[in-house]
Structures are given as structure tokens and as C-alpha cells.
Amino acid sequence: MELSAERRSVSQMPWLVLLATVLTAAVGIYNLASASRPPSAPMWSSQIAYFFVGAAVAAVVAWVDPKLLERLAIPIYLVNLGALVALKFFGHKAKGAESWFVLGPLRVQPAEFMKIGMLLMLAKYFQDDFRPQQPAYGFLRLIPPAVIALIPTGLVLVQPDLGTALMMAFTTMTVLLFARPTVAVWIVLGVLALAGVGVLWNDYVRTQATEPRFTVIRHKLKKHQDARITGWLDPTSDLKGSNYHAMQSKIAVGSGGVNGKGWMEGTQTGLRYLPEQHTDFIFSVFAEEQGYLKCVGLLVLYALLLLGALGVAATAKDRFGAFVAVGVAAMIFWQVFENIGMVTGLLPITGITLPLMSYGGSSMVSVLTGIGLLVNVSLKRQRSTL
Amino acid sequence: MIKLGQKSDAKDLRPRIIGVGVFFVVGLLVLSINLYRLMVVRYEEFNALSVDNQFKDVRLRAPRGLIRDRRGEVLVDARPSLDVFITPAFCQKCAAEVIPRLAEVLQWDEEQRARVEALVKAAHGPQRYQPLIASVDISREAFDQLLARQFLLPGVDLEPVPHRSYRAGPTLAHILGYMNEITQDELTRLNGSAERPPYALGDYIGRRGVERSFEHELRGTDGWVKHVVNARGEVMRDARGNVLRGGQSVSPAPGRNVVLSLDARLQAEAERAFPGTAGAVIAIETKTGFIRAIVSRPAFDPNEMTGRVSPKRLGQLNQDPLQPMVFRAGAEHYHPGSTFKLVTLLAALQAGTVTPSSQVGCNGGYTLGSRRWRCHNERGHGLVDAKRAVQVSCDTYFYRASDQLGIDPIATMGKAFGLGAITNLGVAAEVPGVMPDSAYHHKVTPGGYTKGMALNTAIGQGDVNVTPLQLAVLYSAIGNKGRVLQPQIVQRLESPDGKTLEAFSAKLVREIPMTDDQHRLLIDALISVVNEPGGTATRIRSNEYTIAGKTGTAQVARLGQVRLKKEQMDYFERDHAWFASFAPAEDPELTVVVLNEHGGHGGSDAAPTAAAVFAKYFELKKADSFALGEEWIPPRPPKPVLFAKPAAAPPEVSEPGLAGDVPPPPETTVQASPPAPGGGQ
């Protein structure tokens, strides 16, 4: 009995997800070897180590009893929140943001793990609050999940880490919309989205006769934030200053062409025109050296990963599992979308890593933890039927 | 553990999972479409930008052309100088640590240190990646010391840079000029909107002399190479340390060589033979106007002026009462004294007021109205004709001639010879001098023109002022039967490999009409000055060739503006000694003018220098024609003359007519023996 359960659970492994994950991580390490070529320190070897650390964590997460996981959701969420708050007092400041804990030789980014805690908590809420007679969620019932998401998102935002906060907000939004809100909620959200676009248009695009121009929120933004939005909406402005990175990144991507300049041959990369080329801008290295076709290949890998994750969600036996799977998928999707969108000028520049491609232990471990959750959900179905 | 009743069914979520899947796929499609737009549609544009990014145009300096003498001897070339550069962007703790360390090793004064600090501080933006010159031409020891401490000097580079080397030091300083750093204004003006600006900040540009006038030819055109640079502008190297290059490059076109008409050997002799503290020697080809030797003393050292001169030293040079920066051969004017009398004589001959044979009795002076103009020989010269008047430099003869003429015919003749206007030598600053006429005096003299002014002018005093160069042109024209030539010093331009690119030829300015008789008279008179008993320059008579010349001793106007120390006073009150000459007299080849400023008297203090230059000229000519295997035709020796012991000293003139109360300086007695180079007869 025990033996057959084992065999069966192995047969229910989300192979597509695992395959896409390993392939993407391998591409990431290969790409990192080029991004960190001499005279940089060769980061690809530590990235391999991070991958195995992440895989070990994922294995643990995958084999934890799902019920235990569900019960642990609240403590995990609270511990992570506590870590974020503690960051305010003990955090290490780098590049203007307090995002790191320094533990001996390790630098840990709590926000990366907060995402997971938040997803578990949301999933638990939707598991517990499910009312088969009343499947659609109105405003009142959406308040608790909104609060669950807003607290950590707010804490991340004030670090300030706009990229991660945005990603968390988009992920939450995806999960909430997935949870089947009422039509009224759809309408209100639609109106709010339009209002946001309207404010943007009013503050940045519309030519106004009056000076100073009438703005809704622009005057409240910090100068560098304002410059990023301006640069995003008008890529040709201030190329030497605030828009320099955006432009250099676009040059790197655009100059890759169909086939790329070749591994280790990227000039933008080799000559360090790119900021953060190991982490947030890793995709521009890949695009410059590998070209359009392989970029599409990479997107296909991400698509397979996402669809595999949704497959896990579709076959989940309970709502907790389904919401965890969708949440992990949404998290990965929004990170990919935001990161590549930023590197290619589609979105304003915010700091966000590209899952499995960017250099960094916290990012790698947090993504692989998500993958572990997917495996856990995938396996849970078998055990619960036993 | 698992309670079946609590188990929720997730099957109702499936359609929405599909919805989320569609949303994800659409999102990724948006990304891939955007990538297509960037990487395929706009590839060319971004690729061009990435190429622009990675290459930086690096200038390859064109070697500057050489300056040579007529025989190819190098007068100016380049030598490596060790220069110190600071790149502000890489210079950490620049003002606090690096500059003080440099200042210590290089022994900068406070001023120099402040200058470098300001320079580093002024650099902003991309300029911070441009190396700035902090110090030029440091000593080998300082270089070694800095090299040993280089790890303490971030952003400091030591580089050998070619610097101009003026091989003969101060010799020819005013002609060759010097170089120093280009100013911001010049940069703006010279570069204009050129895509590849010819000059960059920190470049040297020719100042004065040939370096300035032929800057364009000497400079050449810089080349360009594309170096691979990183985002910080640092030049990238391959594993072996070679600079990575890319794309097309343009080789620098070296500057052209400027070949001067000077003969360095004759120049050296002129320098050696000139005894004065200050003054000028000019040796010019009589029939072409090309300068063979030109001395202007005192001079500065162009090596010192090129780059390393400190403001303090510059101040010293500018305040030196001897004014070493002034180009005395052309940019300072002097009373010509008796050397001017030839102009008066020719004007009178052409006006018909005197004839070759008409005589004037000199009783030691000339009375005009109530005033008496004294001849330098108070006892008088007796009856003198034109030739004799020139030979003994009788003032009375010329007073009378100018009394009959008035000032204007004399001025007209002087101007025809080029006086009162610059000679257009071209390579150095010149002053026009003064050739006064009645209109001039009406304008500048209180009370206007009076006849006395003509008398002063006639003997080269009064307001007439000439530069040594003008006098050289004038005497060449006399030797050349009225053909006035523009003096030139650049003979040709040649390519770096020595091929002639452009050769300059003699330039005739104008021709003064004169009859053969008039010309003959002038020549004979000048020959008699040197070669016949009683002449004022017989001491330099040569037995191998005939020198024709005229001495002059010019009274100096008082120097009222400059307060001088007592020991200097004497010097600055002394007379200028002139000698203007050409040889061989019957077919002149070389004109030599010597001005010995405050040197004393023409016959004793100027003429011997000219004699030495002529001697060297003919010696070199002979040696060169042997070397070339040409037939040597010696110049015709002068007519043999019997020199008797002179009864009276035939002194020479320097009568300041206007200041009649000032006694004329005594003329040294000209020895009536022929101690000319070449031995006695």
C-alpha cells in the first residue's frame, strides 16, 4: 500500500513544470556565464549552488503534508510579515532601499519569501471561505484577501521596492479575479483602471495650456519616479540621464537581431553599458547574444511552465491547492511580464528579477519554493484520494 | 486526517483556469510581439546605436612637420617629453591626496597647484574621462619617483609625448616662434562645426614665427582609429594588453616640412660675429629677397616658451628692459642715420637739384634761417661732390640738397624703397616705421611742417624711423638698380619624405626708375665708403671682392618713459651703430645690414660683423661649389687703391638737426689701412 502510493505519486509529478524549470534554469546559468564573464566574478557557479539549495527547499516543500502546509499558512505569513517589519530596523541598505538582511556571508531578501507566504495565506482564505451556494465574491468578501495582500505589499513598497510591490499587487489581482468576483466588482475595477489611465494621460501626455500643469498625482511622486514614467512614455527624452538605462537596455535587446551576436559576444554586455546586467537586466544580455528566435524559445519555456502550473491547478482536488497553483503561476507570469516589459521599454523601469534567469539566491530559492508548492499540490491529489 | 466532508470541490474553477491560461499566453504573446518590433523591425537602428556605443574615436596625432634650413639641416623637430596627465573620473581623493603628492614630487608652487586643482574641478560630465595635462616635460628623476608611487596616484598617467625641440635654442627664436596650448576661443574658431575637429583641448598651436604662420602646413591632419571602449569610456585591451580596435581608421597625414632660405652655417657666423648686446643682423639675397641669416638679439629660448614657461618667467621676460621678446629685425624701428643719405641723394638726383659733379662747400655746418645745422666734422669737408659726400658722410651736402628739395620728394623716394610700410616678411610681426612727409608733420608735429624737418630727415634723423629689415630691402634695391623685392624666409614646403610640394620665388614689389648713371653713382659712392681712402668703413675692405656699404650712427631719442637704473642709463643713451652693405658691388649677391643697438659707431661696431658675414658667405659658396663639382668663379677683386695715412679723421655723421644744442657724438677715426678679411694687398 505504502509502496504503491509512492509509485503513484511519482507518476503524478508535474513533469512539464519540472522540465521547463530545469531547462530555464540551465539556460539561465549558461547566460549568466556570459553576463559575468571576466573581469567580473564568474557568478554562474554560485548560481548552480543556489539552484541546488532551491531544489532542496522545493523538495522539502513538495513532500510536506499538504494539510500541514495549509495549517502553517498563517504562521508563515506572520513570520514573513515580521521579517519585513524587522527589515525596517535591522535591514541593510543597498541602492537606496532596505531590502536585505545580512546573515554572515548571506544576504537574504525577505520580500522574495513574503510572496510565497502571501500566496499561501490567500489560498487558505479562499479555501476556508468557499460557499458553494454563493460562488461569486462581492466587495465585502474580497476585503479580507485584499487586506492580506495590502499589508505585505505596502511594507515592500515603502522599502522602497516598487517592482516587487507591483508584482505582488498584480499577482493578488490575478488571484482575486480568478476567485470569481461579482459583476459589480468587475465594473468597479474596470472603472478604476480607466481612471488610472486617465490620470496618467492627464499628468504626462496631455498638452496643457496652463503652467504649472494641473496634475493629479504627479506632483506627489519623487523625482526619480517621475523621471521613470516620463522616460517610459517618451523613450527619447533625457537619454544621458534618467533614461540612460532604459535606452541602453533597448539598444542591447534591439541589436540582438534575429540570431543574436553570439554567446559571450554581446558588446553592450561585455562593455558594461547595462546596469544590473546579472540581475534585473539579465534578459537584455540573453536577447543581445541569442537573438529573437531564442528569446521566443525562452518565452515558450515560460509558457510551458505556466501552463503546466495551471494544469496542476486544474487537477487540484481542493481550492487551497488550486489557488496555490494559480498564485504561483501568476507570480511567475507577472515577474516575467514586468521584467521583460521593463527591459524592452514596454513598462517603466522597476527593480524586478526574471525568474530562474536572474542571478541571486533569494530569487532562485523563492521561485523554486513556488515550484515545490506546485509539486506538492500535484501530489496531494493522489494522497487525498487514498 | 482528511475529513471528506470538508473537502472542497475545485472542479468549478477549471473554466477560469483556462481563462487565466489564455491571459498568460496573451501576455507572453504581447512580449514576443514587442520583442519582434525591437529585434527584427528596428534591428538596424539599434545595431547602429550599439556600434556607436562600443567604439570611441581616438585621435592619432599627425607628426608635426620639421623646419629645416636651405640645405636640409634640421632647425626644429620633436623630442619625447614626459608629461603628466590626470583623468578626473578616475582620480579618487584628487584634491585631498593625489594633487598634493604630485605637487611634492614635481615641486609645484602654490599657483601651479591651484591651477591643476581648478582644472580638475572644472571637468564635468563626459569631460571627466578626458585626460588633462597637469605638468609637461618633467625630469627623468621625477618620472621615476612618480612611477614608483603610481599606486598612490589613481587617475594619473605618465606618457611620453612628442614636444617641439628648437635645436639652436634662442638662435632664430623670433623667426621660428614657439608653441603653446590652444585657448578655448581659438578652439571654437578653428574647429567651427567640423565633424572631426582638427584641434582638441590641450593641443599645442604655433605662436609667433614660422610655427604660427605655417601652423596649417606644419600641423598635418590627425588620423582616427576606433577603439573599443566600455561604458566608462575606458579603452579595452585584449589578453595580451593590446588595445582593441575596430571599424575603419584614418591614418594621420604628417605635417609638411617648412624649408627656410636660411643657411644655418651663415646664421651661426652672424650670431658669432655680432658683438652687440642688442640689435639685428640680416643677410639677404640681393636679387631674390630670400633671407640667408637673420639675428635678432637678445632673444628668448623657444624650448622654454613651449609648454613649461611659468607665468613668473614670462613676466620676467616681458619686463626685461632689453625686451628679448621683441623681434628687433622687423618689429622695432630706429633712426637710420647716415644710411638714409642714399635715399636723399637719389631723390635729389632725380629732381635734378644736384648732379653727379655738382659740388657743395662744407664749412662744418649749414645755416637755415637763424639756425645752424652742424656737420659732424666741425672743421668741414671742404668742397664735396655727391660721391665724396657719401664716402665721408658729409651732412652739409645733404642739408643743402634737402633745403632745395623739401621733405616730400625725399619721403616719396623713401616710400618707393618700402619705408613707412611693413615689408610683408610674413612670418613675424613687423612695424611699418616712419617715413615723414609734410602732411605727416602737419598732422603730428605741433606747429606743422618746417624746412628744418627736411634737413633732419635728409640725414636719417628727425622723425624717420626704419627697421633693419626695411633697410636690407632698401640696400638690396640699390644694388639691384631699383628693383624692390619682398623679403622672404620660407623657400619651399616639402612633404615628410622630402619632396618639394611648393617652392616660393622672388616677389618684385616695385621698380624705382633710375638711370644707369644714377645707379653707377650710388654704387661707386658705396664702394668708396669701404674701399677708397677717406671712406668711413675702409677697415673692412676685402681684397677678394668688393663690398659696397654705408655706415650710420644714429642718435638715440631719449627714453623718457622707462625709469632706468643708473648703470643702465649710460647704455641706453648710447648711439645705434648701423652698417648697410652688399657684395660683390658690381653684381650683388648678398645684402647685409647690421644694427648694433646702443653699440656706438657704424664703422667700428657694425661694419666688422657684416665683413665677417660676407667672408663666410663667399667661403661657403666656394666650398659648396667644390662639393657640388661646379666651377668656382671667384668674385672680382676691388680696384687696387693706394691708402695714404689720412690727414684728418674722416668721421661720420650723427647730427640730430632738431636738437642742435646736443653735440654730435664723435665718430671714431676710421683706420686708413686695409685690414680686411683676406689679407692686405
Interface residues (C-beta under 8 A of the other chain):
Chain A: D65 K67 Q127 F130 P132 P135 T174 F178 R180 K240 Q248 K250 I251 A252 V253 G254 S255 G256 G257 V258 T267 Q268 G270 L271 R272 Y273 A287 E288 G291 Y292 C295 V296 L299 Y302 A303 L306 L307 L310 A313 A314 A316 K317 D318 R319 F320 G321 A322 V326 A329 A330 F333 V336 F337 I340 G341 T344 G345 L346 S384
Chain B: M1 I2 K7 S8 D9 A10 D12 L13 R14 R16 I17 I18 G19 V20 G21 F23 F24 V25 G27 L28 V30 L31 S32 N34 L35 Y36 L38 M39 V40 R42 Y43 E45 F46 N47 L49 S50 V51 N53 Q54 G125 V228 V229 N230 A231 R232 M236
